[in-house]
Amino acid sequence: QVQFVESGGGLVQPGGSLRLSCAASGIPFSEYRMAWYRQTPGKEREWVALEMPGGKSHYRDSVKGRFTISRENAQSTVFLQMTSLKSEDTAIYYCKVVDRAYLPWGQGTQVTVSS
């Protein structure tokens, strides 16, 4: 059974940091590129960071220089290190396999940036 379990979210003050984790199961994790998405109420889900071919990463402009995607294949886990958090980063964050739209979404993890 394919499953993605996100964790690490929480309430953080502006300027703070969080590290999100997404544990994958049921897939050959090391063979797939991963991405992080986020969604706020009333808006469409948007991509935040994704792994590109050749080991590079791509970030949406609003998070460049603040967010970093990484992985640990032995744990089938992808991470999102978030620093200098802003109120507009508040959202539910999800991981997703790149180019495998048929694979399910996880339940997400809530990130709230507020003083």
PAMAR-469549 format. One record per residue (C-alpha): y, z negated, x negated; residue in three letters. Coordinates in nm, 4 decimals. Each point is the difference from the previous one (the first is absolute). Layout:
% PAMAR-469549
+----------+----------+----------+-----+
:       py :       pz :       px :  aa :
+----------+----------+----------+-----+
:        Y :        Z :        X : Ala :
...
+----------+----------+----------+-----+
% end
This chain:
% PAMAR-469549
+----------+----------+----------+-----+
:       py :       pz :       px :  aa :
+----------+----------+----------+-----+
:   0.0000 :   0.0000 :   0.0000 : Gln :
:   0.3373 :   0.1019 :  -0.1358 : Val :
:   0.2484 :  -0.2832 :  -0.0016 : Gln :
:   0.3391 :  -0.0790 :  -0.1502 : Phe :
:   0.1297 :  -0.3566 :  -0.0077 : Val :
:   0.3615 :  -0.0532 :  -0.0966 : Glu :
:   0.1321 :  -0.3388 :  -0.1081 : Ser :
:   0.2819 :  -0.1651 :  -0.1898 : Gly :
:   0.2820 :   0.0374 :   0.2476 : Gly :
:   0.2284 :  -0.2787 :   0.1076 : Gly :
:   0.3563 :  -0.1214 :   0.0326 : Leu :
:   0.2170 :   0.0441 :  -0.3069 : Val :
:   0.3714 :  -0.0278 :  -0.0677 : Gln :
:   0.2052 :   0.3048 :  -0.0970 : Pro :
:  -0.0441 :   0.0685 :  -0.3695 : Gly :
:  -0.3461 :  -0.1511 :  -0.0016 : Gly :
:  -0.3361 :   0.1521 :  -0.0841 : Ser :
:  -0.3394 :   0.0428 :   0.1603 : Leu :
:  -0.3262 :   0.1565 :  -0.1069 : Arg :
:  -0.2034 :   0.1646 :   0.2713 : Leu :
:  -0.3721 :   0.0681 :  -0.0300 : Ser :
:  -0.2283 :   0.2352 :   0.1855 : Cys :
:  -0.3735 :  -0.0435 :  -0.0368 : Ala :
:  -0.2018 :   0.3083 :   0.0876 : Ala :
:  -0.3665 :   0.0209 :   0.0903 : Ser :
:  -0.2337 :   0.2766 :   0.1059 : Gly :
:   0.1622 :   0.2698 :  -0.2122 : Ile :
:  -0.0335 :   0.1196 :  -0.3603 : Pro :
:   0.3280 :  -0.1697 :  -0.0809 : Phe :
:   0.0365 :   0.1229 :  -0.3576 : Ser :
:  -0.0191 :   0.3607 :   0.1194 : Glu :
:   0.2784 :  -0.0276 :   0.2558 : Tyr :
:   0.3730 :  -0.0173 :  -0.0430 : Arg :
:   0.1710 :  -0.2723 :   0.2008 : Met :
:   0.3367 :  -0.0466 :   0.1639 : Ala :
:   0.2051 :  -0.2716 :   0.1617 : Trp :
:   0.1813 :   0.0490 :   0.3286 : Tyr :
:   0.2202 :  -0.2239 :   0.2116 : Arg :
:   0.1123 :  -0.0163 :   0.3598 : Gln :
:   0.2678 :  -0.1832 :   0.1913 : Thr :
:   0.0159 :  -0.0328 :   0.3797 : Pro :
:   0.1232 :   0.3144 :   0.1681 : Gly :
:  -0.0311 :   0.2124 :  -0.3101 : Lys :
:  -0.2662 :   0.2303 :  -0.1345 : Glu :
:  -0.2204 :  -0.1122 :  -0.2816 : Arg :
:   0.1457 :   0.1161 :  -0.3326 : Glu :
:  -0.1536 :   0.0402 :  -0.3395 : Trp :
:   0.1247 :  -0.2312 :  -0.2721 : Val :
:  -0.2035 :   0.0725 :  -0.3114 : Ala :
:  -0.2872 :   0.2277 :  -0.0832 : Leu :
:  -0.2219 :   0.0807 :  -0.2898 : Glu :
:   0.0361 :   0.3529 :  -0.1287 : Met :
:  -0.2519 :   0.2085 :  -0.1929 : Pro :
:  -0.0061 :  -0.0769 :  -0.3677 : Gly :
:   0.0669 :  -0.3682 :   0.0439 : Gly :
:   0.3666 :   0.0289 :   0.0927 : Lys :
:   0.1612 :  -0.1684 :   0.2976 : Ser :
:   0.2607 :   0.1119 :   0.2494 : His :
:   0.2399 :  -0.2230 :   0.1910 : Tyr :
:   0.2407 :   0.0507 :   0.2842 : Arg :
:   0.3571 :  -0.0131 :  -0.1241 : Asp :
:   0.0831 :  -0.3322 :   0.1660 : Ser :
:  -0.2639 :  -0.1884 :  -0.2015 : Val :
:   0.0144 :   0.1810 :  -0.3350 : Lys :
:   0.0363 :  -0.2408 :  -0.2879 : Gly :
:  -0.0947 :  -0.2958 :   0.2202 : Arg :
:  -0.3564 :   0.0703 :   0.1161 : Phe :
:  -0.3055 :   0.0796 :  -0.2115 : Thr :
:  -0.3398 :   0.1189 :   0.1207 : Ile :
:  -0.3045 :  -0.0841 :  -0.2089 : Ser :
:  -0.3737 :  -0.0399 :   0.0390 : Arg :
:  -0.3059 :  -0.1827 :  -0.1211 : Glu :
:  -0.3030 :   0.2230 :   0.0476 : Asn :
:  -0.2501 :  -0.2748 :  -0.0783 : Ala :
:   0.1336 :  -0.1893 :   0.3008 : Gln :
:   0.0603 :   0.3105 :   0.2165 : Ser :
:   0.3505 :  -0.1309 :   0.0467 : Thr :
:   0.3426 :   0.1605 :  -0.0034 : Val :
:   0.3149 :  -0.2048 :  -0.0499 : Phe :
:   0.3661 :   0.0343 :   0.0805 : Leu :
:   0.2310 :  -0.2092 :  -0.2153 : Gln :
:   0.3340 :  -0.0360 :   0.1750 : Met :
:   0.3071 :  -0.1399 :  -0.1716 : Thr :
:   0.3689 :  -0.0329 :   0.0874 : Ser :
:  -0.0970 :  -0.0014 :   0.3640 : Leu :
:   0.2586 :   0.0890 :   0.2622 : Lys :
:   0.0187 :  -0.0716 :   0.3709 : Ser :
:  -0.0698 :   0.3666 :   0.0685 : Glu :
:  -0.3407 :  -0.0403 :  -0.1687 : Asp :
:  -0.1096 :  -0.2147 :   0.2935 : Thr :
:  -0.2998 :   0.1725 :   0.1572 : Ala :
:  -0.3749 :  -0.0045 :   0.0400 : Ile :
:  -0.1544 :   0.1528 :  -0.3100 : Tyr :
:  -0.3216 :   0.2018 :   0.0030 : Tyr :
:  -0.2137 :   0.1701 :  -0.2611 : Cys :
:  -0.1543 :   0.3418 :   0.0570 : Lys :
:  -0.2177 :   0.2476 :  -0.1828 : Val :
:   0.1992 :   0.3081 :  -0.0946 : Val :
:  -0.1106 :   0.3248 :   0.1669 : Asp :
:  -0.2643 :  -0.1707 :   0.2138 : Arg :
:   0.1708 :  -0.0258 :   0.3360 : Ala :
:  -0.3318 :  -0.0642 :   0.1737 : Tyr :
:  -0.0457 :  -0.3348 :  -0.1784 : Leu :
:   0.1193 :  -0.3042 :   0.1947 : Pro :
:   0.3093 :  -0.2101 :  -0.0571 : Trp :
:  -0.0281 :  -0.3677 :  -0.0782 : Gly :
:   0.1705 :  -0.2704 :   0.2022 : Gln :
:   0.2969 :  -0.0097 :  -0.2361 : Gly :
:   0.1863 :  -0.2949 :  -0.1464 : Thr :
:   0.3410 :  -0.1154 :   0.1206 : Gln :
:   0.2841 :  -0.0187 :  -0.2494 : Val :
:   0.3180 :  -0.1711 :   0.1182 : Thr :
:   0.3055 :  -0.0102 :  -0.2246 : Val :
:   0.2516 :  -0.2477 :   0.1324 : Ser :
:   0.2167 :  -0.2882 :  -0.1120 : Ser :
+----------+----------+----------+-----+
% end
